[in-house]
C-alpha cells in the first residue's frame, strides 16, 4: 500500500503530456525516488526502426562516465594466461567446461559473461540459456575478445550493452537515485549520444520517437528530445 501511495503521489506531480528538459527530469527523478532502497534509474528509448530487418537492428555498448552504481559480477571463460589476466582484472569467476555444466543446471549468479575466442566452443553450447537473458558473449559488444583483461575492467567500470527489442525499444540502467544530478545527466547524455550515432542509414523519417526516464519505483518522465539534441551539439 505504501508503495502504491508513493507512486500515486509521484505520478500526480508529473505532467504526462509534457516533455521535460534533462535538468528537470533528473531533478524530478531524485525528488520522487523515495523508496527505502537505492533505486536504479533507467532510460527507455522508442526508436523509429523496424528490427525485423537486420540493417535496422540498433545494438552497441557504452561506457557510462559515472558507472551504473551496481556491483557487476563478471564470469570470464578463459584458459591459462588469459584466465590469469581475467582474474587480475577483477573477474569474479573463471569459466571452464565444469562451469558450463553448472550454468546448464541453472546457475546464473553473474551479470556479464566474457570469453576468449578459444573458449567459444564451450560457451557456444550455452546459447539457449544465455541468449534469452542477454548474456551471450559477442564480438560486436567486445565480450568475445583476446583482451579479456580490458573487457573485465570495462564491465566492472560501468560498460553497458544494449540492443533494440522487437518493438523498437531500448532499455538501459544509467545510474542510481543516490547519484549527484550532474552524474546522472552526464550518464544519460553519454548513452543518448551513442544511440544517435548508431542511427541506421536505412532509417527514414523520425528516429528518436520517445525517451523516458524512470526510477525503480517511480513513473516514467518524458524527456524533451530537442533538449537532448541541443545539449549534444
N, C-alpha and C positions, 0 to 999 in steps of 0.2 A: 504494500500500500504506500509506504514511504517513497519507494522508487517511482511509482506512478504519479504521486503528487508532485514530486520533484520535476519529473518530465513535463507534466502539465503546466507547471509554473514557467519552466524554461520555454516551452512551446508558445505560451501566451505572450512572452516577451519578444518573440521573433516574428517579424513580418514575413509571412511565407511568400508574398508577392514581390518582395523587394530583393534586389541584388546588392549585397554588402561589399564594401571595399575590403581588401585583405586586412588592413589595420582594424576595421570594425569587426570583421569576422573573428579574428584571433582574440580580440578583447572580449567578445561575447562568449566564445568557447570557454575561455578561462573563468569568466564570471559564473557560468552555469554548470561547470564541471564540479559539482559539489558532493559527489559520491565519497564514501569512506575509503576508497582506494584510488590510486593514481590512474585516472582514466587515460586510455590511448586516444590520440587524435588521429583521425583518418580523413583522407581526401578521396572523393569519388568523382570520376570524370565520365560523362557520357559523350562519346565521340561519334562523329558522322562518318563511320566506316561500316563496311559490311564484311565481318570476319570470315564469312564462308568463302571469300576469295583470298587466296594466300598472299596476294600483294597488298591486302588491306589489313593484315594482322599487325597490330601495334604491340611490340614487345621490346623490353630493354632493361637496363639496370641503371641505378643512380646512387651516387654516394651522397647521402644527406650530410651537410656540414656539421650538424649537431647530433648525428645519430638518431636512433629511434627511441632511445631510453629503455630498450628491452635488452635483457641479458640473452644473447644469442648462443644457442648450443650448436656447435659445429661438429658434424661427422665427416671425416676425411678418409676416403678409400685410397690407400697408397701403400707401397711396399718399400722396404729398405731405406735408402737415403731420403726418399720423398716422404716416407712415413715420419722419419725423424724431423724433417723440415716442417711438416704439418704440426707435429707435436710442439716444436719450439715456437711456432707462430701462435699457439694457443688453442689448437683443436681439442675439443672435449673428448672425442672418441676417434680411434683409428680403426677403420673398417677393413675386414677381410672376408673370406668365404663363410666363416662362422657367424660374423655379424650379419651377413646377408640372410642366413638361415633364421637368425633372431628376428629380423625385420619381417620375413615371410610369416613368422609365427605370431606377429603382432606388436613387436617392439618398435615404438616411434618416439622415443624421448629425445628428439633433436629437432632443430629448426631449419638447418641448412645442410645440404649434402654436397660435398666437393669430391672430385675424383681425378686421379691422374689417368691419362689415356689408356695406359696398360691395364687398368682395373675395370674398364668399361665392360669387359666380358663378364665380370661378376655383377656389376651394377645394372647392366642392361636387362638382366633377368628379373629385376625388381620394378620394372616399368608399370605393371598393373597396380602395385602398391604405392609407389612414389609419385607416379604421373598424376593421378587424380588429386593429389594433395599439393601439387606444385613443387614437389621436392626433387624431381628427377634432374640430375646434373645435365648441363647442356653447354656446348662450346660457345653458343651465342650469348649466354649470360656469364661466361667466364668461370663456370663451375666445373667444366672439364678442361683441365689445363696442366701443363708441366710445372707451372709456377704455383704449386699448391700453397706455399707459404704466404705469398701475397694474397691469394684468394681467401685464405683463412683470416688473415688480418683485416681484409676489406669487409668480410662478413661480420666480424666482431665489431668493426668500427661503425657499422650502420649502412652498409650497402644493401639496397633493396632491389628486388627483381619484380617485374610486373608484366602482365600480358592481358590484352583486351579479352573479355569473355564473349560468348556468342551473341549477347545482346548489345555489344558495343560499349560496355562499361569497364573501367579500370578502377580498382580499389587498392589503396596503399596506406600503411601507417606512416605518419610523418613526425611522430614525437609523443610526448606525454603532456597532460594538462599542467604538470608542475614546471614545464619549461618556461623560461622567460619569453615574453611576447616576441621579442626580436628573433629569438632562436626558432620559434615556430614559423614566423613569417619567412625567414631565410630558407628553412627546410621546404616549405610549401613552394616557394618561388623556384628553388632548385629543381624540384620534381616537375613543376609545370613547364619550366624551360626545356627539360628533356622530352616531355610529351609533345611539345610544339615542334621540337627538332625532328621528331620521329614521324611527322605527318607523311603518310604515303603519297607518292607522286600521283597515283591513280585516283585519289580522292578529289572529287569536285564539290564545290559548294562549301557549306559550313562544316568545319572540322570540330571545333570545340562547341558542343551544343549546350552543355550544362556542367557546372562544377559545384560541388557542395562539400562542406567541411563539417565534421561532427565529432563529438567525444563519445566514449563508450555508452554512456547513459543519457546522452543529450540528443536533441533534434538536429537534423541537418540544416545548415545555414547556406543559402545560395550565395556563391562568390561571383562578384562582378568580373566577367571575362575581360571587359575593356580595361579595367583597373590592372589586371594581371599583365595584359599586353603592354600597358603604359609603363609599368614597373620594370619590365624586361627590356625596354628599349635602351 
